[in-house]
Amino acid sequence: MRTPKQAPTRLIDRGRVAAPAEERLDWRFKAVPAAAWGRTAAEYLATGPTLDDLATPLVTLDAGALDHNLATMARWCAEAGVGLAPHGKTTMAPALWQRQLDAGAVAITLANLPQVNVGLAFGLRAVHLANTLLDPAGLRRISATAAADPGFRFASWVDSTRSVELMDEALRGAPAPVDVCVELGAPGARTGCRTLEEARAVARAVHAAPGLRLTGVSGYEGAVAHDARADSLAAVARYLTDLGGLHRMLDAEGLFDQAEQVWITAGGSAYFDTVTELLAPLADDRTRVVLRSGAYLAHDDGFYRGISPLARTAGATPFRSALHGWTRVVSRPEPGLALLDGGKRDLSYDEGLPEPQLIRGKGPLTSGRITALNDQHAYLRDTEVEVGDIVRLGLSHPCTVFDKWTMLPVLDSADAELPRVVDLVRTYF
């Protein structure tokens, strides 16, 4: 057996990641005040801006929470003996991807070809596509990139023999094969082969396709459960047991490419403990278990706060929410109701409505709830606020927050009396 291909030491082009800091700020970035227009990010940060200099509605990141979450997950993976290819779709922020790679991540996971194109634009050299790439031009570009850069690593998922046929046809005459992982799904869930026998048939088709190489098995256990009840955790465990069985089956048949490191990859931010418990024992000199958790970096004050393994495990150090919304009370049209100036265009709402946390300069809120969002308004009920008050909101599901902002200010601490703006993070959706 030949030595598995090693991960490249430079996984992203740091110069390209740093380049947007030289871009002139202007009206395109709704989080940036007019006082910053015409300046670069560095020039604006040098003026010492604070939260009070920013307008509402606004979403910010907390520097201390980001540092904590980055270090906590890196330490957890190292102690568990698993790799991490965090899902970059959560943030679509190359500057944050770079920090995850610097902390030990082995790749960045992405979800579709436009996201892969963003990664390639920033010199990302280790990409795991948690989806099936069928676009012929996209496949040929990946092949050409791999041929030009022996250190470039890319893998796509595949879950049908028809997909294998289409991919192989698109790669006819291409300079290098494209790596794929056979995806295992579950009845009623998302994509993925529904049975082990179906997955084996797909693996055999890949093995016979000149344009493809089989380098792993993949899946997403979050598609079979959405909470931490006992029956949900049991469903996750059954699915992961099958995924491990698929790896054993394909390995025994010799279907994996012999020159490659083999990945078993699963794990969002909700069940990575169960993934590790059931799959980590399969790791060896050639086989690597790789998590794809992405939401952990920003975490939240909603869905992930309740379901994260580090919140459910006694004695564990939990992640901290790095995301906060800042909205202003613009109307008190009737008793018990206040309207805030942030809505669906600014804040996430698909996994729970925002939660009111404090009034800027006045202290924590001990009552109140957001009952609905319009495009540009939030309905705050059952608490005493005044027109002009700025309300900090906790948010749920970071994956649908970042996409609403082309740039997010980073505060030294969202809990400080006067938070300072210490960075600006650019996103590319």
VONU-655318 format. One record per residue (C-alpha): residue number from 1; residue in three letters; x, y, z. Coordinates in steps of 0.5 Angstrom, whole numbers, plus 500, padded with zeros to 3 digits. Last residue first. Example, Ala and Ser with C-alpha at 12.3 -4.5 7.8 and 13.67 -1.06 7.14 Angstrom:
<nodes>
NODE  resi  resn   c1   c2   c3
NODE     2   SER  527  498  514
NODE     1   ALA  525  491  516
</nodes>
This chain:
<nodes>
NODE  resi  resn   c1   c2   c3
NODE   429   PHE  454  569  499
NODE   428   TYR  461  572  500
NODE   427   THR  462  575  507
NODE   426   ARG  467  580  510
NODE   425   VAL  469  580  517
NODE   424   LEU  471  587  520
NODE   423   ASP  475  588  526
NODE   422   VAL  476  591  533
NODE   421   VAL  470  595  534
NODE   420   ARG  470  597  541
NODE   419   PRO  464  595  546
NODE   418   LEU  462  601  551
NODE   417   GLU  460  598  557
NODE   416   ALA  462  591  555
NODE   415   ASP  458  585  554
NODE   414   ALA  458  585  547
NODE   413   SER  466  584  548
NODE   412   ASP  472  586  543
NODE   411   LEU  466  587  538
NODE   410   VAL  467  584  531
NODE   409   PRO  463  588  525
NODE   408   LEU  460  584  520
NODE   407   MET  460  585  513
NODE   406   THR  456  583  507
NODE   405   TRP  450  581  512
NODE   404   LYS  444  577  511
NODE   403   ASP  448  571  509
NODE   402   PHE  451  571  516
NODE   401   VAL  444  570  519
NODE   400   THR  441  564  516
NODE   399   CYS  447  559  518
NODE   398   PRO  448  562  525
NODE   397   HIS  441  558  527
NODE   396   SER  438  562  533
NODE   395   LEU  440  570  535
NODE   394   GLY  440  573  542
NODE   393   LEU  438  580  541
NODE   392   ARG  441  587  544
NODE   391   VAL  435  592  545
NODE   390   ILE  437  600  543
NODE   389   ASP  432  604  546
NODE   388   GLY  430  610  542
NODE   387   VAL  422  609  544
NODE   386   GLU  422  607  551
NODE   385   VAL  422  600  553
NODE   384   GLU  418  596  559
NODE   383   THR  417  589  557
NODE   382   ASP  411  584  555
NODE   381   ARG  412  584  547
NODE   380   LEU  417  586  542
NODE   379   TYR  415  585  535
NODE   378   ALA  420  586  530
NODE   377   HIS  421  590  524
NODE   376   GLN  424  590  517
NODE   375   ASP  421  584  513
NODE   374   ASN  416  583  519
NODE   373   LEU  418  579  525
NODE   372   ALA  414  576  530
NODE   371   THR  413  574  537
NODE   370   ILE  419  577  540
NODE   369   ARG  419  576  548
NODE   368   GLY  419  581  554
NODE   367   SER  422  580  561
NODE   366   THR  428  580  565
NODE   365   LEU  432  585  560
NODE   364   PRO  439  586  562
NODE   363   GLY  442  593  563
NODE   362   LYS  440  600  562
NODE   361   GLY  446  602  557
NODE   360   ARG  444  598  551
NODE   359   ILE  437  595  553
NODE   358   LEU  438  587  554
NODE   357   GLN  437  580  552
NODE   356   PRO  431  580  548
NODE   355   GLU  431  573  544
NODE   354   PRO  430  572  537
NODE   353   LEU  425  568  534
NODE   352   GLY  427  560  533
NODE   351   GLU  430  556  528
NODE   350   ASP  428  559  521
NODE   349   TYR  428  566  525
NODE   348   SER  435  569  523
NODE   347   LEU  436  577  523
NODE   346   ASP  437  582  518
NODE   345   ARG  432  582  512
NODE   344   LYS  427  578  517
NODE   343   GLY  427  584  521
NODE   342   GLY  430  589  525
NODE   341   ASP  427  596  527
NODE   340   LEU  424  594  533
NODE   339   LEU  417  595  534
NODE   338   ALA  414  595  542
NODE   337   LEU  408  592  544
NODE   336   GLY  405  592  551
NODE   335   PRO  401  598  551
NODE   334   GLU  400  600  544
NODE   333   PRO  403  604  538
NODE   332   ARG  410  604  542
NODE   331   SER  415  605  536
NODE   330   VAL  422  606  533
NODE   329   VAL  425  601  539
NODE   328   ARG  432  600  536
NODE   327   THR  436  594  534
NODE   326   TRP  442  590  535
NODE   325   GLY  443  583  534
NODE   324   HIS  448  579  537
NODE   323   LEU  452  573  534
NODE   322   ALA  458  570  538
NODE   321   SER  454  565  543
NODE   320   ARG  459  561  547
NODE   319   PHE  461  554  547
NODE   318   PRO  460  550  553
NODE   317   THR  466  547  557
NODE   316   ALA  464  540  559
NODE   315   GLY  462  538  566
NODE   314   ALA  456  534  564
NODE   313   THR  455  533  557
NODE   312   ARG  448  536  554
NODE   311   ALA  451  543  553
NODE   310   LEU  458  541  550
NODE   309   PRO  454  536  545
NODE   308   SER  450  542  542
NODE   307   ILE  442  541  542
NODE   306   GLY  440  547  547
NODE   305   ARG  445  553  545
NODE   304   TYR  445  550  538
NODE   303   PHE  437  552  537
NODE   302   GLY  437  558  541
NODE   301   ASP  442  563  543
NODE   300   ASP  448  561  538
NODE   299   HIS  454  558  536
NODE   298   ALA  459  563  532
NODE   297   LEU  464  558  531
NODE   296   TYR  460  552  533
NODE   295   ALA  456  553  527
NODE   294   GLY  461  549  522
NODE   293   SER  461  542  524
NODE   292   ARG  464  537  519
NODE   291   LEU  467  532  523
NODE   290   VAL  473  527  520
NODE   289   VAL  474  520  521
NODE   288   ARG  481  518  518
NODE   287   THR  483  511  515
NODE   286   ARG  490  510  513
NODE   285   ASP  494  509  519
NODE   284   ASP  487  507  523
NODE   283   ALA  481  510  525
NODE   282   LEU  475  505  525
NODE   281   PRO  474  507  533
NODE   280   ALA  473  514  531
NODE   279   LEU  466  512  528
NODE   278   LEU  461  510  534
NODE   277   GLU  464  515  540
NODE   276   THR  466  521  535
NODE   275   VAL  459  521  531
NODE   274   THR  456  521  538
NODE   273   ASP  460  527  540
NODE   272   PHE  459  530  534
NODE   271   TYR  451  530  534
NODE   270   ALA  449  538  534
NODE   269   SER  454  541  530
NODE   268   GLY  454  537  524
NODE   267   GLY  458  530  524
NODE   266   ALA  459  526  518
NODE   265   THR  466  524  515
NODE   264   ILE  469  517  514
NODE   263   TRP  475  519  510
NODE   262   VAL  480  514  506
NODE   261   GLN  487  517  505
NODE   260   GLU  489  516  498
NODE   259   ALA  494  511  494
NODE   258   GLN  489  505  494
NODE   257   ASP  483  508  492
NODE   256   PHE  477  505  496
NODE   255   LEU  474  499  493
NODE   254   GLY  478  493  496
NODE   253   GLU  472  489  498
NODE   252   ALA  474  489  505
NODE   251   ASP  474  497  505
NODE   250   LEU  467  497  502
NODE   249   MET  464  493  507
NODE   248   ARG  468  496  513
NODE   247   HIS  466  503  510
NODE   246   LEU  459  501  510
NODE   245   GLY  458  498  517
NODE   244   GLY  461  505  519
NODE   243   LEU  455  509  516
NODE   242   ASP  450  503  518
NODE   241   THR  453  505  526
NODE   240   LEU  452  512  524
NODE   239   TYR  445  511  522
NODE   238   ARG  443  507  528
NODE   237   ALA  446  512  533
NODE   236   VAL  443  518  530
NODE   235   ALA  436  514  531
NODE   234   ALA  438  513  538
NODE   233   LEU  439  520  539
NODE   232   SER  432  522  536
NODE   231   ASP  429  517  541
NODE   230   ALA  433  519  547
NODE   229   ARG  431  526  545
NODE   228   ALA  436  531  543
NODE   227   ASP  433  535  537
NODE   226   HIS  433  535  530
NODE   225   ALA  434  528  528
NODE   224   VAL  435  524  521
NODE   223   ALA  438  529  517
NODE   222   GLY  443  531  522
NODE   221   GLU  446  525  521
NODE   220   TYR  449  527  515
NODE   219   GLY  453  522  511
NODE   218   SER  460  520  508
NODE   217   VAL  464  515  505
NODE   216   GLY  471  515  503
NODE   215   THR  476  516  497
NODE   214   LEU  473  513  491
NODE   213   ARG  477  515  485
NODE   212   LEU  473  518  479
NODE   211   GLY  475  519  472
NODE   210   PRO  476  512  470
NODE   209   ALA  470  510  473
NODE   208   ALA  470  502  475
NODE   207   HIS  471  504  482
NODE   206   VAL  466  509  482
NODE   205   ALA  461  504  479
NODE   204   ARG  463  499  485
NODE   203   ALA  462  504  490
NODE   202   VAL  455  506  487
NODE   201   ALA  453  499  488
NODE   200   ARG  456  498  495
NODE   199   ALA  451  504  496
NODE   198   GLU  445  501  494
NODE   197   GLU  447  495  498
NODE   196   LEU  448  499  504
NODE   195   THR  441  502  503
NODE   194   ARG  438  509  502
NODE   193   CYS  443  512  498
NODE   192   GLY  444  519  500
NODE   191   THR  440  525  499
NODE   190   ARG  435  528  505
NODE   189   ALA  431  524  510
NODE   188   GLY  425  520  509
NODE   187   PRO  429  513  509
NODE   186   ALA  436  514  511
NODE   185   GLY  442  517  507
NODE   184   LEU  449  514  505
NODE   183   GLU  454  518  501
NODE   182   VAL  459  515  497
NODE   181   CYS  465  519  497
NODE   180   VAL  468  522  491
NODE   179   ASP  475  524  488
NODE   178   VAL  476  527  482
NODE   177   PRO  481  524  476
NODE   176   ALA  486  528  473
NODE   175   PRO  487  531  466
NODE   174   ALA  480  531  463
NODE   173   GLY  479  527  457
NODE   172   ARG  473  524  459
NODE   171   LEU  471  528  466
NODE   170   ALA  464  530  464
NODE   169   GLU  462  523  462
NODE   168   ASP  465  520  469
NODE   167   MET  461  525  473
NODE   166   LEU  455  523  469
NODE   165   GLU  456  516  469
NODE   164   VAL  457  517  477
NODE   163   SER  451  521  478
NODE   162   ARG  447  515  474
NODE   161   THR  450  510  479
NODE   160   SER  447  514  485
NODE   159   ASP  449  517  491
NODE   158   VAL  455  521  490
NODE   157   TRP  459  526  494
NODE   156   SER  465  531  492
NODE   155   ALA  472  531  494
NODE   154   PHE  478  536  493
NODE   153   ARG  485  536  495
NODE   152   PHE  490  540  492
NODE   151   GLY  497  539  494
NODE   150   PRO  499  536  487
NODE   149   ASP  497  543  484
NODE   148   ALA  496  543  476
NODE   147   ALA  493  537  475
NODE   146   ALA  488  538  481
NODE   145   THR  486  545  479
NODE   144   ALA  485  542  472
NODE   143   SER  480  536  475
NODE   142   ILE  477  541  479
NODE   141   ARG  475  546  473
NODE   140   ARG  473  540  469
NODE   139   LEU  468  538  475
NODE   138   GLY  465  545  475
NODE   137   ALA  465  545  467
NODE   136   PRO  461  539  467
NODE   135   ASP  456  541  473
NODE   134   LEU  454  534  477
NODE   133   LEU  458  536  483
NODE   132   THR  454  532  489
NODE   131   ASN  454  535  496
NODE   130   ALA  458  536  502
NODE   129   LEU  464  538  498
NODE   128   HIS  470  537  502
NODE   127   VAL  475  543  500
NODE   126   ALA  483  543  501
NODE   125   ARG  487  548  497
NODE   124   LEU  483  554  498
NODE   123   GLY  486  560  494
NODE   122   PHE  481  565  496
NODE   121   ALA  478  565  489
NODE   120   LEU  478  557  490
NODE   119   GLY  474  558  496
NODE   118   VAL  469  563  493
NODE   117   ASN  468  558  487
NODE   116   VAL  467  552  492
NODE   115   GLN  461  556  494
NODE   114   PRO  458  557  487
NODE   113   LEU  459  550  486
NODE   112   ASN  455  548  492
NODE   111   ALA  455  546  500
NODE   110   LEU  462  547  502
NODE   109   THR  467  543  507
NODE   108   ILE  473  547  509
NODE   107   ALA  479  542  510
NODE   106   VAL  484  539  515
NODE   105   ALA  482  544  521
NODE   104   GLY  488  545  526
NODE   103   ALA  487  552  529
NODE   102   ASP  490  555  523
NODE   101   LEU  485  552  518
NODE   100   GLN  479  555  523
NODE    99   ARG  483  562  523
NODE    98   GLN  483  561  515
NODE    97   TRP  476  560  515
NODE    96   LEU  474  566  519
NODE    95   ALA  478  570  514
NODE    94   PRO  475  566  508
NODE    93   ALA  468  568  511
NODE    92   MET  462  564  508
NODE    91   THR  460  564  515
NODE    90   THR  455  557  515
NODE    89   LYS  457  555  508
NODE    88   GLY  464  554  511
NODE    87   HIS  462  547  514
NODE    86   PRO  468  545  518
NODE    85   ALA  473  540  516
NODE    84   LEU  475  537  523
NODE    83   GLY  479  531  524
NODE    82   VAL  478  526  530
NODE    81   GLY  483  524  535
NODE    80   ALA  478  525  541
NODE    79   GLU  483  530  545
NODE    78   ALA  485  533  538
NODE    77   CYS  477  534  536
NODE    76   TRP  476  537  543
NODE    75   ARG  482  542  543
NODE    74   ALA  480  545  536
NODE    73   MET  473  545  538
NODE    72   THR  474  549  545
NODE    71   ALA  480  553  541
NODE    70   LEU  475  556  536
NODE    69   ASN  469  557  541
NODE    68   HIS  473  561  546
NODE    67   ASP  477  565  540
NODE    66   LEU  470  567  537
NODE    65   ALA  467  568  544
NODE    64   GLY  472  573  545
NODE    63   ALA  471  577  539
NODE    62   ASP  464  578  539
NODE    61   LEU  461  578  532
NODE    60   THR  456  583  530
NODE    59   VAL  449  584  527
NODE    58   LEU  446  591  526
NODE    57   PRO  439  594  525
NODE    56   THR  441  600  527
NODE    55   ALA  447  604  526
NODE    54   LEU  454  604  529
NODE    53   ASP  458  609  532
NODE    52   ASP  455  607  539
NODE    51   LEU  458  600  538
NODE    50   THR  465  603  538
NODE    49   PRO  470  606  533
NODE    48   GLY  477  607  535
NODE    47   THR  480  611  529
NODE    46   ALA  485  606  527
NODE    45   LEU  479  601  525
NODE    44   TYR  477  606  519
NODE    43   GLU  484  606  516
NODE    42   ALA  484  598  517
NODE    41   ALA  478  597  514
NODE    40   THR  480  602  508
NODE    39   ARG  477  609  508
NODE    38   GLY  472  612  503
NODE    37   TRP  466  611  507
NODE    36   ALA  467  610  514
NODE    35   ALA  464  616  517
NODE    34   ALA  458  613  513
NODE    33   PRO  457  608  518
NODE    32   VAL  458  600  516
NODE    31   ALA  453  595  517
NODE    30   LYS  450  596  511
NODE    29   PHE  456  595  507
NODE    28   ARG  454  597  500
NODE    27   TRP  454  604  502
NODE    26   ASP  462  605  502
NODE    25   LEU  468  602  505
NODE    24   ARG  474  602  500
NODE    23   GLU  478  595  499
NODE    22   GLU  484  594  503
NODE    21   ALA  482  589  508
NODE    20   PRO  479  585  502
NODE    19   ALA  486  583  500
NODE    18   ALA  488  579  507
NODE    17   VAL  484  573  505
NODE    16   ARG  488  573  498
NODE    15   GLY  495  574  502
NODE    14   ARG  493  568  506
NODE    13   ASP  492  564  500
NODE    12   ILE  489  558  504
NODE    11   LEU  491  551  506
NODE    10   ARG  498  552  506
NODE     9   THR  501  545  509
NODE     8   PRO  498  541  504
NODE     7   ALA  494  535  507
NODE     6   GLN  498  528  506
NODE     5   LYS  497  523  500
NODE     4   PRO  497  516  503
NODE     3   THR  503  512  503
NODE     2   ARG  503  507  498
NODE     1   MET  500  500  500
</nodes>
